[in-house]
Amino acid sequence: MSAAETYFAKTTALLEAIQKEELGNIKDAARICANSIANEGLVFLFGNGHSRMMCEEMTPRQGCYAGFAALVELALSNHANIIGANGLRAPLFLEKYEGYAEEILKGFQFGPHDAMIVISTSGIRPVIVEMAAGARRRGLKVIGIVSRKHCENSVPAHSSGTKLIDHADVVIDNHCPPGDCVVELEGLEWRTGPTSTVTGGMIINMLRVEAAELLLARGVKPVLLPSHQMVGNVKADEQLERFYEAYRRSLRHLYE
């Protein structure tokens, strides 16, 4: 097989493993999310570095709905320049700095029905561990999306000796191998072809639609974000305004 075919085959196998082995955990996580949103709580999503993409896959995204809130800290995830200002060095340093997550959490007044989804393939960096632990101390249910194989076989990076999986009420395994990449090429010392974006995106969307179904079963109709590319579609424009208003109202308790 070519490298492209190898990547496709290996990544498809990971998705099949998620379907077979993680559906129960995804449904448990969806129940947490639906319960939060039905009770006018929020479900936060946090991930640093590349994991931030999974937060934005949940919201704002076509088909998303009010009740989810992406907690994206730019200092930990803005590194498109790689070197120089807004490069890669500073975020990689900050995610290892103990105490940083607590400062982020102090910026909010969390409610009794809020929950937190923490996303990290390794699940060991201090900012990730402390975000999960800090959310739990505040009474939030915590859902962890992580590679169990990577996390369980890695040395803890936090001084407590704990990892994300130690602070999560529900753990969803993204089934990525240690190091994330799956393609080995002759002449390259390191593997290429990362998979966590594909598996993470699948998990996020399975979680989203499952929670929506549970909300409808409880008589709660989610206010969805329509595609804003439907130019000239009056109904889409009206729905967009309804989404903005529902999202604004969902945030009220954070700043009271």
Backbone bond lengths (Angstrom), bond angles and torsions (degrees), N, CA, C in turn:
res aa  C-N    CA-C-N  psi(-1)  N-CA   C-N-CA  omega(-1)  CA-C   N-CA-C  phi
1 M - - - 1.466 - - 1.521 110.43 -
2 S 1.308 116.03 149.81 1.455 120.85 173.20 1.521 108.91 -72.25
3 A 1.327 115.94 167.85 1.459 120.42 179.13 1.526 110.78 -60.27
4 A 1.337 117.03 -39.93 1.460 120.63 179.65 1.526 111.00 -63.53
5 E 1.350 116.53 -42.03 1.464 120.13 179.07 1.524 111.20 -67.15
6 T 1.328 116.34 -37.44 1.463 120.70 177.89 1.523 110.91 -62.23
7 Y 1.339 115.47 -44.93 1.458 119.42 179.31 1.528 110.77 -61.96
8 F 1.311 116.00 -44.86 1.465 120.01 -179.59 1.525 110.85 -60.58
9 A 1.321 116.55 -46.24 1.464 120.68 -177.47 1.526 111.56 -64.41
10 K 1.327 116.82 -44.20 1.461 119.70 -177.47 1.520 111.78 -70.59
11 T 1.306 116.69 -38.10 1.465 119.53 179.85 1.518 110.69 -71.36
12 T 1.323 117.70 -38.52 1.463 121.27 176.27 1.523 110.42 -61.06
13 A 1.337 116.54 -38.20 1.471 120.39 177.82 1.524 111.10 -63.05
14 L 1.334 117.10 -36.64 1.468 120.62 177.40 1.529 110.36 -66.01
15 L 1.323 116.74 -41.04 1.464 119.96 178.35 1.526 110.96 -63.65
16 E 1.322 117.07 -38.44 1.459 120.54 178.16 1.532 110.86 -65.92
17 A 1.341 116.14 -35.86 1.464 120.07 177.06 1.524 110.78 -65.66
18 I 1.331 117.08 -37.66 1.463 120.73 177.58 1.521 109.98 -63.45
19 Q 1.327 117.01 -43.74 1.460 120.38 179.10 1.531 111.36 -60.42
20 K 1.325 116.41 -41.64 1.463 120.67 -175.43 1.528 112.74 -78.25
21 E 1.334 117.17 -35.92 1.464 120.19 -168.25 1.523 115.18 -111.16
22 E 1.328 118.39 -19.21 1.466 119.49 -173.29 1.516 114.64 -110.94
23 L 1.318 117.64 -2.15 1.462 119.37 -175.75 1.525 111.61 -59.29
24 G 1.313 117.25 -40.29 1.463 120.50 178.60 1.512 112.18 -62.45
25 N 1.348 116.48 -43.18 1.465 120.19 178.73 1.523 111.37 -67.04
26 I 1.336 116.94 -37.93 1.468 120.59 178.00 1.526 110.11 -64.39
27 K 1.326 117.50 -40.25 1.459 120.25 178.21 1.527 111.16 -67.15
28 D 1.336 117.34 -38.58 1.471 120.06 176.34 1.529 110.46 -62.49
29 A 1.322 116.19 -42.55 1.465 120.79 178.94 1.526 110.43 -65.75
30 A 1.327 117.25 -39.57 1.460 120.96 179.32 1.520 111.29 -63.21
31 R 1.317 116.82 -35.78 1.470 119.80 177.25 1.521 111.03 -64.28
32 I 1.321 116.87 -39.69 1.462 120.38 176.25 1.528 110.00 -61.45
33 C 1.330 116.20 -46.28 1.463 120.95 -178.65 1.523 111.10 -63.66
34 A 1.323 116.81 -46.56 1.459 120.39 -178.93 1.518 111.23 -63.33
35 N 1.308 117.06 -39.24 1.462 120.31 179.40 1.526 110.64 -64.91
36 S 1.325 116.53 -41.11 1.467 120.07 177.96 1.522 110.84 -61.78
37 I 1.313 116.43 -51.62 1.464 120.72 -174.86 1.528 111.21 -67.48
38 A 1.334 117.78 -38.63 1.463 120.98 179.02 1.518 111.68 -62.87
39 N 1.325 116.36 -27.42 1.468 121.55 -179.83 1.526 112.54 -100.71
40 E 1.340 115.58 22.68 1.465 123.35 177.27 1.526 112.99 63.62
41 G 1.329 115.27 27.79 1.456 120.19 172.72 1.520 110.10 -94.98
42 L 1.314 115.04 177.66 1.463 122.16 179.20 1.519 109.93 -118.53
43 V 1.309 115.36 148.92 1.465 121.73 171.65 1.525 106.79 -111.08
44 F 1.325 116.19 109.91 1.457 121.31 179.43 1.517 110.00 -85.65
45 L 1.320 115.23 151.59 1.458 120.61 173.24 1.515 108.18 -126.12
46 F 1.326 116.02 130.74 1.463 120.26 179.52 1.523 109.69 -131.96
47 G 1.314 114.94 134.92 1.455 121.68 172.23 1.512 108.08 -159.89
48 N 1.304 116.79 138.94 1.465 119.29 177.55 1.530 109.47 -102.28
49 G 1.324 115.36 165.73 1.456 119.10 -178.69 1.516 110.89 61.64
50 H 1.320 115.89 -139.97 1.467 121.03 -176.69 1.524 112.05 -65.96
51 S 1.335 117.37 -24.99 1.467 120.52 -179.04 1.518 112.08 -62.60
52 R 1.317 116.51 -19.58 1.465 120.51 176.61 1.537 111.02 -55.85
53 M 1.338 116.57 -29.65 1.461 119.67 -178.73 1.528 111.58 -61.57
54 M 1.335 117.56 -31.54 1.452 120.28 179.72 1.531 110.76 -71.06
55 C 1.339 116.79 -31.25 1.468 120.32 175.53 1.521 109.53 -63.29
56 E 1.319 116.34 -44.55 1.458 120.73 -178.00 1.530 112.17 -76.70
57 E 1.325 116.90 -19.79 1.462 119.28 173.47 1.528 110.31 -68.82
58 M 1.333 115.35 -31.31 1.467 118.89 177.25 1.514 110.88 -76.52
59 T 1.332 116.85 -45.22 1.461 120.62 -178.19 1.515 110.82 -163.47
60 P 1.356 120.20 137.09 1.463 126.93 -2.05 1.522 111.10 -85.10
61 R 1.296 116.25 129.43 1.460 122.77 -175.90 1.515 108.04 -152.86
62 Q 1.308 117.53 141.55 1.457 119.20 177.30 1.524 109.69 -50.41
63 G 1.326 116.00 131.73 1.458 120.25 -178.54 1.511 113.58 88.45
64 C 1.337 117.52 -3.05 1.463 119.18 175.83 1.520 108.67 -78.88
65 Y 1.321 116.55 172.86 1.460 119.06 179.34 1.518 109.95 -148.73
66 A 1.328 113.95 158.84 1.463 120.59 -177.93 1.523 110.47 -59.15
67 G 1.316 115.80 141.04 1.466 121.80 -178.81 1.512 111.63 126.60
68 F 1.337 116.85 -24.62 1.457 121.77 174.28 1.524 108.84 -101.29
69 A 1.324 116.43 142.49 1.464 121.11 -178.70 1.521 109.32 -138.10
70 A 1.331 116.13 120.61 1.465 120.85 179.21 1.525 109.28 -80.13
71 L 1.325 115.78 117.99 1.453 121.46 178.37 1.532 106.77 -97.99
72 V 1.328 115.23 86.81 1.462 121.13 -174.60 1.524 109.35 -106.29
73 E 1.301 116.81 116.21 1.458 122.56 177.71 1.525 108.00 -94.40
74 L 1.338 116.48 110.03 1.463 120.51 -172.39 1.525 112.50 -60.79
75 A 1.323 117.23 -32.91 1.467 119.45 -179.18 1.524 112.09 -63.04
76 L 1.324 116.67 -20.54 1.460 120.95 -178.16 1.527 113.13 -100.75
77 S 1.311 116.78 -5.75 1.464 117.42 -172.59 1.520 114.79 -140.65
78 N 1.317 117.60 1.56 1.464 120.30 178.36 1.528 108.56 -99.80
79 H 1.325 116.15 94.41 1.465 119.83 -176.76 1.524 111.56 -141.41
80 A 1.331 115.60 33.43 1.464 119.39 -177.87 1.527 112.32 -65.39
81 N 1.338 117.22 -25.21 1.464 119.82 -178.88 1.531 112.66 -77.29
82 I 1.331 117.06 -17.74 1.467 126.13 179.29 1.523 112.21 67.47
83 I 1.340 118.04 -55.18 1.464 120.00 176.55 1.522 108.87 -120.69
84 G 1.328 116.03 161.01 1.450 120.33 -179.36 1.523 111.20 79.54
85 A 1.349 116.62 -158.84 1.459 121.08 179.83 1.527 110.27 -61.00
86 N 1.336 115.92 139.25 1.470 122.32 -177.25 1.524 111.72 57.14
87 G 1.317 115.87 35.10 1.452 120.92 178.82 1.516 111.96 -90.14
88 L 1.304 116.32 -163.56 1.459 122.64 -172.78 1.530 113.49 -87.08
89 R 1.327 116.88 -27.25 1.470 119.71 -173.69 1.532 112.91 -61.52
90 A 1.336 117.01 -47.68 1.466 120.23 -175.13 1.531 112.90 -63.80
91 P 1.350 119.76 -48.10 1.464 119.02 177.52 1.528 113.08 -60.21
92 L 1.324 116.93 -39.50 1.460 119.17 178.74 1.519 111.81 -64.29
93 F 1.335 115.76 -30.30 1.470 120.09 176.62 1.521 110.52 -75.05
94 L 1.328 117.11 -45.66 1.458 121.04 -175.94 1.524 112.55 -64.10
95 E 1.317 118.12 -35.15 1.465 119.46 -177.99 1.521 111.92 -68.95
96 K 1.327 116.85 -12.90 1.464 121.26 176.85 1.531 112.15 -97.84
97 Y 1.343 116.53 -1.33 1.463 121.13 -172.60 1.532 109.79 -89.69
98 E 1.310 117.09 115.55 1.463 120.94 -178.21 1.529 110.32 -72.36
99 G 1.320 115.56 136.86 1.451 121.94 -179.27 1.519 113.95 102.84
100 Y 1.325 117.22 -15.31 1.463 120.55 -175.94 1.525 111.49 -69.02
101 A 1.317 117.57 -41.29 1.466 120.37 -178.61 1.525 111.33 -62.38
102 E 1.321 115.72 -37.38 1.462 119.19 -179.80 1.524 111.20 -62.53
103 E 1.318 116.72 -37.34 1.460 119.99 178.17 1.530 111.43 -65.40
104 I 1.324 116.90 -33.88 1.460 120.27 175.97 1.524 110.15 -67.16
105 L 1.321 116.35 -45.58 1.461 121.42 -177.57 1.526 112.38 -64.31
106 K 1.321 117.47 -30.16 1.459 121.13 -179.52 1.523 112.53 -64.65
107 G 1.314 117.74 -15.71 1.458 121.39 -177.75 1.518 114.42 -78.83
108 F 1.351 117.63 -0.48 1.458 120.59 -174.90 1.523 111.72 -130.60
109 Q 1.315 114.39 151.74 1.459 121.35 172.58 1.519 106.83 -106.35
110 F 1.312 116.21 90.62 1.461 120.11 -175.06 1.528 110.92 -70.88
111 G 1.329 114.95 148.24 1.452 121.06 -179.50 1.516 112.28 -98.30
112 P 1.333 117.30 170.96 1.469 121.64 -175.61 1.518 114.15 -69.49
113 H 1.326 117.74 -14.24 1.462 120.37 -178.19 1.523 112.61 -113.50
114 D 1.321 117.84 11.10 1.462 120.83 179.39 1.529 110.84 -76.22
115 A 1.319 115.50 157.01 1.465 122.57 177.32 1.523 108.25 -140.46
116 M 1.321 116.25 170.06 1.470 121.23 -176.11 1.525 110.22 -139.05
117 I 1.322 115.89 131.66 1.460 121.98 170.70 1.527 106.74 -107.10
118 V 1.315 117.39 121.26 1.457 122.19 179.67 1.526 108.01 -112.24
119 I 1.334 115.58 126.45 1.465 121.27 -172.66 1.516 110.13 -116.73
120 S 1.315 116.55 123.82 1.465 121.60 177.89 1.519 108.29 -164.24
121 T 1.312 117.70 121.78 1.459 119.77 -179.20 1.530 111.17 -64.57
122 S 1.331 117.50 -39.95 1.469 119.55 179.45 1.519 111.56 -81.24
123 G 1.325 117.58 -39.54 1.461 121.89 178.84 1.509 115.16 69.51
124 I 1.338 118.11 22.92 1.466 119.15 -175.26 1.522 114.44 -123.16
125 R 1.325 119.52 -15.18 1.458 120.54 -175.49 1.524 110.68 -66.15
126 P 1.342 117.71 142.73 1.465 120.70 -178.34 1.518 114.64 -52.13
127 V 1.330 118.75 -42.39 1.465 119.03 -177.52 1.522 111.16 -64.07
128 I 1.318 117.65 -33.83 1.461 122.28 178.35 1.520 110.67 -71.73
129 V 1.322 116.30 -47.29 1.461 121.22 179.94 1.528 110.31 -61.04
130 E 1.325 116.58 -45.18 1.457 120.04 -177.41 1.523 112.56 -72.45
131 M 1.314 117.85 -29.57 1.463 119.88 176.02 1.521 109.84 -64.95
132 A 1.324 117.21 -44.86 1.459 120.91 178.97 1.524 111.09 -66.59
133 A 1.327 116.43 -45.47 1.465 120.26 -179.12 1.523 111.15 -65.13
134 G 1.348 116.75 -41.50 1.454 120.85 -179.82 1.514 112.38 -66.04
135 A 1.333 116.68 -38.38 1.462 120.44 177.34 1.526 110.21 -64.88
136 R 1.300 116.00 -41.76 1.470 119.73 -178.98 1.532 111.35 -66.11
137 R 1.331 116.89 -38.97 1.473 120.05 177.48 1.522 110.97 -61.16
138 R 1.306 116.61 -29.58 1.460 121.38 179.73 1.526 112.53 -85.77
139 G 1.310 117.03 4.10 1.453 121.20 175.94 1.505 115.33 91.42
140 L 1.332 118.44 7.32 1.460 121.25 179.67 1.527 110.57 -82.78
141 K 1.310 116.93 139.32 1.453 120.66 167.80 1.525 107.99 -69.65
142 V 1.328 116.56 139.06 1.461 120.86 -176.21 1.524 110.35 -118.32
143 I 1.323 115.22 128.53 1.459 123.26 174.75 1.526 107.61 -110.01
144 G 1.298 117.88 125.49 1.460 121.73 178.69 1.525 110.81 -107.14
145 I 1.325 116.21 130.77 1.470 121.36 172.52 1.516 106.40 -112.00
146 V 1.324 116.93 115.77 1.464 121.67 -166.08 1.522 109.50 -155.22
147 S 1.319 116.52 159.35 1.466 120.51 168.37 1.527 107.83 -87.14
148 R 1.308 117.14 109.20 1.471 119.36 -179.98 1.533 111.33 -60.52
149 K 1.301 116.23 -40.38 1.462 119.84 -178.05 1.520 110.88 -61.72
150 H 1.350 116.33 -41.85 1.458 120.13 178.92 1.521 110.19 -70.71
151 C 1.313 116.64 -47.87 1.457 121.43 -175.34 1.530 112.67 -63.78
152 E 1.316 115.78 -48.46 1.462 120.12 -175.35 1.520 112.64 -69.14
153 N 1.325 117.50 -23.88 1.463 120.71 -178.31 1.526 112.78 -102.13
154 S 1.336 116.79 11.40 1.464 121.07 179.47 1.521 110.56 -107.31
155 V 1.315 115.24 149.90 1.469 121.19 175.88 1.522 108.13 -73.36
156 P 1.335 119.98 133.95 1.466 121.20 178.46 1.526 110.98 -57.70
157 A 1.337 115.61 139.67 1.464 120.13 178.53 1.523 111.56 -99.67
158 H 1.327 117.25 -10.97 1.464 121.20 179.71 1.521 110.14 -94.94
159 S 1.324 116.12 145.23 1.466 120.67 -175.61 1.529 112.77 -62.69
160 S 1.329 117.57 -20.42 1.471 120.64 178.23 1.518 112.52 -73.85
161 G 1.332 115.71 -15.53 1.457 120.10 -176.73 1.515 113.37 80.19
162 T 1.330 116.76 8.47 1.461 120.34 -178.53 1.525 111.38 -102.20
163 K 1.335 114.81 166.54 1.463 122.97 -179.69 1.531 108.74 -131.39
164 L 1.306 116.11 174.55 1.462 120.85 179.71 1.524 111.55 -54.32
165 I 1.316 117.25 -42.96 1.464 120.29 -176.82 1.522 112.45 -63.24
166 D 1.339 117.95 -18.84 1.467 121.26 178.83 1.521 112.18 -80.62
167 H 1.319 117.90 -12.96 1.465 121.26 -175.03 1.525 112.60 -120.21
168 A 1.318 117.50 10.64 1.471 120.94 -177.32 1.525 110.67 -105.76
169 D 1.333 115.85 137.44 1.460 120.92 175.18 1.526 110.69 -75.74
170 V 1.328 115.96 -33.00 1.465 122.24 176.29 1.526 107.67 -134.12
171 V 1.323 116.92 132.11 1.466 121.99 177.76 1.521 108.71 -114.18
172 I 1.328 115.50 126.43 1.469 121.64 174.27 1.523 107.17 -109.52
173 D 1.305 116.31 121.14 1.466 122.51 -178.13 1.524 109.33 -86.18
174 N 1.351 116.92 122.70 1.471 118.88 177.53 1.528 112.44 -82.06
175 H 1.334 116.48 -2.48 1.461 124.34 173.06 1.533 114.17 64.36
176 C 1.318 117.27 14.82 1.466 119.24 176.26 1.525 110.23 -73.73
177 P 1.318 117.95 146.97 1.461 120.51 177.87 1.525 110.44 -74.97
178 P 1.320 118.51 162.35 1.465 119.67 173.39 1.531 110.10 -54.01
179 G 1.329 115.77 130.20 1.454 119.49 -177.52 1.514 113.69 89.83
180 D 1.348 117.05 -9.40 1.465 123.90 171.89 1.529 114.57 76.41
181 C 1.327 118.85 -39.94 1.463 121.65 -172.55 1.529 112.10 -81.52
182 V 1.337 115.92 152.62 1.468 119.95 -172.91 1.522 114.84 -125.54
183 V 1.327 118.71 -4.37 1.469 120.23 -175.54 1.526 110.49 -110.22
184 E 1.333 115.22 123.94 1.457 121.86 175.59 1.530 108.94 -104.20
185 L 1.306 115.87 128.55 1.454 121.09 179.87 1.521 110.12 -120.91
186 E 1.309 115.56 134.90 1.461 120.17 178.77 1.525 109.15 -60.70
187 G 1.314 114.65 129.11 1.460 120.49 -178.51 1.512 113.24 100.94
188 L 1.345 116.70 -11.05 1.463 120.40 176.64 1.520 109.67 -110.24
189 E 1.306 115.75 132.19 1.465 121.87 -179.00 1.530 111.67 -75.14
190 W 1.335 116.24 -31.86 1.458 121.55 -177.44 1.527 109.62 -113.75
191 R 1.333 115.57 150.46 1.462 120.64 177.70 1.527 111.02 -72.01
192 T 1.307 116.22 158.26 1.461 123.11 173.85 1.528 108.28 -127.80
193 G 1.326 117.64 176.28 1.459 120.89 -179.18 1.512 113.01 83.62
194 P 1.351 118.63 66.91 1.467 120.62 178.27 1.517 111.53 -68.52
195 T 1.312 116.10 150.79 1.465 121.07 -172.97 1.519 114.43 -119.90
196 S 1.324 118.56 -13.54 1.471 120.36 -171.13 1.523 112.64 -65.86
197 T 1.345 118.36 -26.52 1.462 119.57 177.18 1.525 110.32 -66.66
198 V 1.319 116.48 -41.46 1.466 120.67 -178.72 1.525 110.69 -70.10
199 T 1.320 116.65 -50.43 1.467 119.22 -178.03 1.526 111.13 -69.65
200 G 1.329 116.16 -37.32 1.461 119.50 178.21 1.517 111.76 -64.73
201 G 1.340 116.33 -42.89 1.456 120.00 177.78 1.515 112.22 -62.00
202 M 1.327 117.00 -38.18 1.459 120.50 177.51 1.529 110.79 -63.85
203 I 1.336 116.00 -45.38 1.471 120.30 -179.68 1.526 110.86 -62.16
204 I 1.328 116.54 -45.80 1.462 120.42 -178.75 1.522 110.64 -59.11
205 N 1.319 117.48 -44.10 1.461 119.79 -177.18 1.523 112.43 -74.04
206 M 1.327 117.89 -34.26 1.462 119.95 173.00 1.522 110.28 -62.38
207 L 1.316 115.65 -41.82 1.462 120.88 179.34 1.530 111.06 -65.00
208 R 1.322 116.11 -43.16 1.474 120.84 179.92 1.530 111.91 -59.66
209 V 1.338 116.44 -51.67 1.467 119.00 -174.74 1.532 111.34 -70.95
210 E 1.323 117.34 -33.33 1.461 120.09 177.97 1.525 110.53 -66.30
211 A 1.323 116.48 -41.83 1.467 120.00 178.01 1.526 110.93 -65.07
212 A 1.331 117.58 -38.19 1.457 121.00 178.11 1.526 111.06 -62.08
213 E 1.324 115.66 -42.22 1.463 119.67 178.92 1.523 110.84 -63.18
214 L 1.331 117.05 -41.31 1.465 121.29 178.75 1.522 111.41 -65.54
215 L 1.319 116.70 -38.80 1.465 119.98 178.05 1.527 110.86 -63.22
216 L 1.318 116.98 -44.33 1.460 120.58 178.95 1.529 110.99 -61.65
217 A 1.325 116.49 -37.86 1.464 120.75 178.77 1.521 111.11 -64.60
218 R 1.339 116.79 -25.16 1.468 121.47 178.72 1.527 111.84 -92.16
219 G 1.316 117.05 3.49 1.452 120.20 179.71 1.513 114.05 83.38
220 V 1.333 116.78 16.68 1.467 122.03 179.76 1.526 108.14 -108.97
221 K 1.326 117.08 116.77 1.456 121.26 -178.32 1.530 109.63 -93.07
222 P 1.337 118.81 112.70 1.466 120.78 178.97 1.527 111.22 -62.94
223 V 1.330 115.63 143.04 1.466 120.72 176.49 1.523 107.36 -93.27
224 L 1.335 115.96 106.09 1.462 121.62 -171.45 1.527 112.88 -87.60
225 L 1.332 114.15 150.57 1.460 121.84 171.53 1.525 107.88 -87.48
226 P 1.334 117.96 117.96 1.469 120.03 178.51 1.516 110.15 -82.28
227 S 1.314 116.21 171.17 1.456 119.49 173.29 1.522 108.97 -67.69
228 H 1.348 115.56 126.86 1.461 119.15 178.70 1.530 110.75 -87.46
229 Q 1.327 116.38 7.32 1.463 120.21 177.31 1.521 112.33 -89.89
230 M 1.335 115.92 -1.54 1.466 119.53 179.40 1.526 108.72 -82.00
231 V 1.306 116.46 73.42 1.461 122.85 -174.59 1.522 110.90 -61.15
232 G 1.328 115.61 129.56 1.456 120.24 178.02 1.509 114.57 83.54
233 N 1.330 117.91 0.22 1.456 121.71 179.12 1.532 108.45 -87.06
234 V 1.321 116.63 105.63 1.466 121.20 -175.16 1.516 111.45 -62.36
235 K 1.333 117.46 -40.70 1.456 120.56 -179.56 1.529 111.19 -62.59
236 A 1.336 117.77 -39.49 1.463 121.60 178.48 1.528 110.20 -65.01
237 D 1.353 116.48 -41.21 1.462 120.54 178.45 1.523 111.11 -62.75
238 E 1.312 116.40 -42.05 1.463 120.57 179.38 1.532 110.91 -66.07
239 Q 1.332 116.37 -40.22 1.461 119.99 178.66 1.514 111.00 -66.24
240 L 1.324 117.46 -36.49 1.459 121.08 177.37 1.526 110.55 -60.39
241 E 1.321 117.24 -42.12 1.464 120.99 178.39 1.525 110.78 -65.78
242 R 1.339 116.84 -38.75 1.467 119.68 176.86 1.520 111.12 -63.28
243 F 1.333 115.77 -38.35 1.466 119.51 178.52 1.524 110.79 -64.75
244 Y 1.330 117.07 -46.73 1.468 120.56 178.85 1.531 110.91 -55.20
245 E 1.331 115.72 -45.49 1.460 119.61 -177.84 1.527 111.26 -67.50
246 A 1.331 117.28 -41.94 1.470 120.54 178.79 1.525 110.68 -64.23
247 Y 1.320 116.66 -38.59 1.464 119.98 179.71 1.525 110.27 -67.96
248 R 1.339 116.32 -42.53 1.463 119.94 178.58 1.525 110.43 -58.97
249 R 1.314 116.20 -45.66 1.467 120.47 -178.65 1.525 111.40 -66.03
250 S 1.316 117.08 -32.19 1.472 119.76 -178.38 1.524 112.15 -67.73
251 L 1.320 117.37 -21.34 1.467 121.47 -176.82 1.524 113.63 -90.24
252 R 1.342 117.87 -4.22 1.457 120.19 -168.53 1.521 114.29 -54.41
253 H 1.338 117.11 -44.27 1.472 118.71 -172.30 1.518 113.39 -69.97
254 L 1.326 117.58 -16.63 1.459 120.27 -177.48 1.512 112.76 -67.91
255 Y 1.312 117.57 -25.36 1.455 120.72 -172.13 1.531 112.41 -120.40
256 E 1.326 116.89 11.91 1.459 119.71 179.14 1.527 110.79 -76.59
